[in-house]
Amino acid sequence: MVEEQIYATGMAYRLRSQWDRDEGLGQNHNAVKFLGQDYESLKAQCLRSGNLFEDSLFPCAASSLGFNELGPRSSKTYGVRWMRPTEFCKRPGFWQFGEWVEVVIDDRLPVKDGKLLFVHSAEGTEFWSALLEKAYAKLNGCYEALSGGSTSEGFEDFTGGVTEMYELGKAPSDLFSIIRRAIDRGSLLGCSIDITSSRDMEAVTFKKLVKGHAYSVTGVDEVVYRGNMTKLVRIRNPWGEVEWTGAWSDK
């Protein structure tokens, strides 16, 4: 009898899930409500109460920062405060313009010594990237969960698309053409040097490439050099602190 009830419950769940999918749940116009939070209803509550939103399901606490390097006893998190952009920036701006999940956050961000602890803009007055990062951290449990990982996973999480991956040692002979066509179509591309151990992480090669970093591929071209056609691939280090010094570099 118990087995029959469990089976019936499982069938009902599968049917309910299928009906939800048929109704478009998980598509852009009908995103899954992460942790059951609905943005519009929460916004209405805040407007009625006159209070700014405080997210109880992703609290401004040590547990939301991390568990090891960003854990409660880490020197990296000592002195961190959670502040809204208006509390440490005179004129903050916000930038405009698989299965979709709607993640609700408040705008309290981890700040140390008056500066954002993680992703930040060079200007210091734009906060869209830091807010997007907080939503991603909430989705994954904490900020430290965003340390490392696969470029292709990030592409899929943020676009709902499907990625392809090529190992250069086993790449097809027309890889350059594949990259060119992908860029012409506006696809997102990335590349990285695999690490073999934790000691390899962020190690810098002789020509100043950083192992384990997620580089973005921003362009390809084919030029005549000394009478021969030379294929060029342009990549960018998002951190911008270590720059390639090999052939075709600034020097």
PARO-647895 format. One record per residue (C-alpha): residue in three letters; x, y, z. Coordinates in nm, 4 decimals. Layout:
ala,X,Y,Z
...
***
This chain:
met,0.0000,0.0000,0.0000
val,0.2790,0.2397,0.0903
glu,0.4616,0.1570,-0.2331
glu,0.1440,0.2234,-0.4331
gln,0.1018,0.5630,-0.2648
ile,0.4635,0.6569,-0.3340
tyr,0.4268,0.5466,-0.6966
ala,0.1027,0.7430,-0.7336
thr,0.2660,1.0500,-0.5833
gly,0.5598,1.0148,-0.8218
met,0.3265,0.9808,-1.1203
ala,0.1282,1.2856,-1.0115
tyr,0.4491,1.4843,-0.9758
arg,0.5667,1.3831,-1.3233
leu,0.2288,1.4707,-1.4736
arg,0.2255,1.8046,-1.2900
ser,0.5788,1.8771,-1.4152
gln,0.4789,1.7911,-1.7720
trp,0.1725,2.0153,-1.7510
asp,0.3918,2.2979,-1.6164
arg,0.6336,2.2543,-1.9068
asp,0.3462,2.2473,-2.1543
glu,0.2312,2.5777,-2.0060
gly,0.5762,2.7256,-2.0681
leu,0.7259,2.7046,-1.7172
gly,1.0980,2.7648,-1.7365
gln,1.0767,2.9736,-2.0520
asn,1.1687,3.3397,-2.0605
his,0.8108,3.4634,-2.0177
asn,0.7388,3.2229,-1.7309
ala,1.0584,3.1826,-1.5291
val,1.0873,2.9421,-1.2384
lys,1.0665,3.1344,-0.9083
phe,1.3914,3.0540,-0.7294
leu,1.3206,2.9612,-0.3641
gly,0.9577,3.0527,-0.4361
gln,1.0293,3.4275,-0.4344
asp,0.8229,3.6408,-0.6728
tyr,0.9742,3.9771,-0.7638
glu,0.6489,4.1616,-0.8305
ser,0.4798,4.0565,-0.5050
leu,0.7906,4.1348,-0.2987
lys,0.8187,4.4741,-0.4675
ala,0.4511,4.5458,-0.3869
gln,0.5092,4.4541,-0.0211
cys,0.8035,4.6938,0.0034
leu,0.6048,4.9748,-0.1577
arg,0.3172,4.9196,0.0860
ser,0.5455,4.9122,0.3913
gly,0.7796,5.1865,0.2736
asn,1.0811,4.9683,0.3584
leu,1.3713,4.8656,0.1368
phe,1.3880,4.4956,0.0566
glu,1.6024,4.2740,0.2793
asp,1.6478,3.9217,0.1528
ser,1.6002,3.6725,0.4363
leu,1.6786,3.3762,0.2088
phe,2.0265,3.5046,0.1182
pro,2.1159,3.6932,0.4370
cys,2.3895,3.9517,0.4714
ala,2.5980,3.7110,0.6766
ala,2.9264,3.5208,0.6649
ser,2.7520,3.2106,0.5301
ser,2.6635,3.3981,0.2112
leu,3.0268,3.4867,0.1446
gly,3.1804,3.1429,0.1642
phe,3.3010,2.8449,0.3615
asn,3.6788,2.8194,0.3197
glu,3.8877,3.1023,0.1728
leu,3.5895,3.3316,0.2258
gly,3.4742,3.1597,0.5453
pro,3.3861,3.3312,0.8753
arg,3.7447,3.3173,1.0097
ser,3.9170,3.4186,0.6860
ser,4.1334,3.7303,0.6770
lys,3.9763,3.8095,0.3394
thr,3.6346,3.8580,0.4997
tyr,3.7495,4.0316,0.8180
gly,3.5922,4.3767,0.8383
val,3.3394,4.3130,0.5593
arg,3.0159,4.5093,0.5833
trp,2.7036,4.4754,0.3717
met,2.6094,4.8136,0.2265
arg,2.3732,4.9509,-0.0352
pro,2.5355,5.1494,-0.3215
thr,2.3946,5.4771,-0.1870
glu,2.5774,5.4178,0.1426
phe,2.9280,5.4293,-0.0061
cys,2.8835,5.6066,-0.3421
lys,2.7519,5.9612,-0.3870
arg,2.5898,5.9113,-0.7264
pro,2.5360,5.5443,-0.8037
gly,2.3971,5.4597,-1.1503
phe,2.2529,5.1398,-1.2809
trp,2.3394,5.0331,-1.6395
gln,2.0484,5.0086,-1.8911
phe,1.9658,4.8364,-2.1736
gly,1.7486,2.5532,-2.1072
glu,1.5269,2.6995,-1.8200
trp,1.4849,3.0527,-1.7043
val,1.4983,3.1099,-1.3286
glu,1.3957,3.4373,-1.1639
val,1.6325,3.5165,-0.8748
val,1.5335,3.7972,-0.6368
ile,1.8011,3.9870,-0.4402
asp,1.8297,4.3024,-0.2328
asp,2.1005,4.5581,-0.3122
arg,2.3154,4.5148,-0.0007
leu,2.6644,4.4284,-0.1252
pro,2.9787,4.3060,0.0585
val,3.2144,4.6006,0.1087
lys,3.5624,4.6125,0.2653
asp,3.7540,4.9338,0.3366
gly,3.4898,5.1285,0.1466
lys,3.5228,4.9228,-0.1724
leu,3.3237,4.6360,-0.3216
leu,3.4815,4.3048,-0.2240
phe,3.4212,4.1278,-0.5554
val,3.3090,4.2350,-0.9062
his,3.3149,4.6125,-0.9572
ser,3.3299,4.8676,-1.2374
ala,3.6371,5.0777,-1.3094
glu,3.4274,5.3953,-1.2730
gly,3.3067,5.2978,-0.9258
thr,2.9526,5.4256,-0.9841
glu,2.8048,5.1355,-1.1829
phe,2.6603,4.8461,-0.9861
trp,2.4784,4.6268,-1.2383
ser,2.7673,4.3755,-1.2484
ala,2.7889,4.3506,-0.8692
leu,2.4124,4.2983,-0.8437
leu,2.4197,4.0331,-1.1169
glu,2.7046,3.8619,-0.9316
lys,2.5019,3.8614,-0.6082
ala,2.2099,3.6913,-0.7836
tyr,2.4488,3.4287,-0.9235
ala,2.6044,3.3792,-0.5783
lys,2.2600,3.3282,-0.4275
leu,2.1724,3.0754,-0.6975
asn,2.4892,2.8790,-0.6152
gly,2.4741,2.9144,-0.2369
cys,2.7469,3.1713,-0.1663
tyr,3.0097,3.3916,-0.3306
glu,3.2915,3.1418,-0.2837
ala,3.1011,2.8915,-0.4964
leu,3.1709,3.1235,-0.7922
ser,3.5483,3.0826,-0.7541
gly,3.6776,2.8761,-1.0467
gly,3.4576,2.6508,-1.2546
ser,3.3944,2.6109,-1.6248
thr,3.3517,2.8942,-1.8755
ser,3.0945,2.6876,-2.0633
glu,2.8849,2.6457,-1.7453
gly,2.8758,3.0229,-1.7043
phe,2.7746,3.0726,-2.0686
glu,2.4902,2.8235,-2.0304
asp,2.3705,2.9695,-1.6982
phe,2.3527,3.3246,-1.8320
thr,2.2166,3.2601,-2.1809
gly,2.0220,2.9335,-2.1688
gly,2.2218,2.8268,-2.4743
val,2.4211,2.5132,-2.5475
thr,2.8013,2.5215,-2.5595
glu,3.0618,2.3334,-2.7595
met,3.4145,2.2724,-2.6334
tyr,3.7327,2.1886,-2.8250
glu,4.0659,2.0717,-2.6871
leu,4.3421,2.2232,-2.8969
gly,4.5329,1.8953,-2.9020
lys,4.2334,1.7225,-3.0611
ala,4.0743,2.0154,-3.2446
pro,3.9322,1.9802,-3.5988
ser,4.1434,2.1142,-3.8819
asp,3.8889,2.3895,-3.9555
leu,3.8788,2.5244,-3.5979
phe,3.9794,2.8734,-3.7141
ser,3.6804,2.8811,-3.9525
ile,3.4517,2.7569,-3.6735
ile,3.5690,3.0417,-3.4476
arg,3.5276,3.2982,-3.7275
arg,3.1715,3.1863,-3.8049
ala,3.0809,3.1863,-3.4356
ile,3.2084,3.5423,-3.3903
asp,3.0276,3.6578,-3.7047
arg,2.7037,3.5220,-3.5531
gly,2.7630,3.7071,-3.2263
ser,2.8326,3.3935,-3.0223
leu,3.0144,3.4075,-2.6896
leu,3.3568,3.2399,-2.6917
gly,3.6097,3.1732,-2.4213
cys,3.9345,2.9844,-2.3732
ser,4.1618,2.8774,-2.0892
ile,4.4717,2.6781,-2.0015
asp,4.3828,2.3720,-1.7954
ile,4.5438,2.3304,-1.4560
thr,4.6823,1.9981,-1.3393
ser,4.6809,2.0774,-0.9669
ser,4.5715,2.3483,-0.7223
arg,4.9277,2.4855,-0.7294
asp,4.8826,2.5580,-1.0996
met,4.5875,2.7915,-1.0385
glu,4.6760,3.1444,-1.1528
ala,5.0326,3.0402,-1.2383
val,5.1766,3.2684,-1.5076
thr,5.3446,3.1227,-1.8170
phe,5.6666,3.2570,-1.9725
lys,5.4651,3.4622,-2.2245
lys,5.2355,3.5962,-1.9497
leu,4.9244,3.3829,-1.9905
val,4.7513,3.2952,-1.6628
lys,4.6603,2.9314,-1.6084
gly,4.3040,2.8612,-1.5001
his,4.1798,3.2066,-1.6043
ala,3.8723,3.2386,-1.8240
tyr,3.9835,3.4451,-2.1233
ser,3.7249,3.5787,-2.3665
val,3.7786,3.5418,-2.7423
thr,3.7000,3.8815,-2.8956
gly,3.8067,3.8533,-3.2584
val,3.9893,3.6652,-3.5350
asp,4.1695,3.7851,-3.8456
glu,4.3955,3.6576,-4.1203
val,4.6751,3.8863,-4.2349
val,4.9695,3.8713,-4.4736
tyr,5.2957,3.8587,-4.2777
arg,5.6299,3.8166,-4.4556
gly,5.4529,3.6792,-4.7593
asn,5.2469,3.4215,-4.5722
met,4.8889,3.4216,-4.4463
thr,4.8937,3.4315,-4.0657
lys,4.5901,3.3484,-3.8535
leu,4.5370,3.5652,-3.5442
val,4.3005,3.5075,-3.2532
arg,4.2457,3.7948,-3.0095
ile,4.1767,3.7065,-2.6463
arg,4.1176,3.9242,-2.3415
asn,4.1977,3.8715,-1.9764
pro,3.8978,4.0222,-1.7896
trp,4.1226,4.1156,-1.4955
gly,4.3571,4.3018,-1.7267
glu,4.6467,4.2824,-1.4793
val,4.8728,4.0381,-1.6684
glu,4.9286,4.1021,-2.0388
trp,5.0583,3.8704,-2.3124
thr,5.4207,3.9496,-2.4084
gly,5.4682,3.7075,-2.7004
ala,5.4329,3.7621,-3.0746
trp,5.1927,4.0401,-3.1829
ser,5.1839,4.1887,-2.8315
asp,5.2264,4.5625,-2.7664
lys,5.6005,4.5148,-2.7327
***
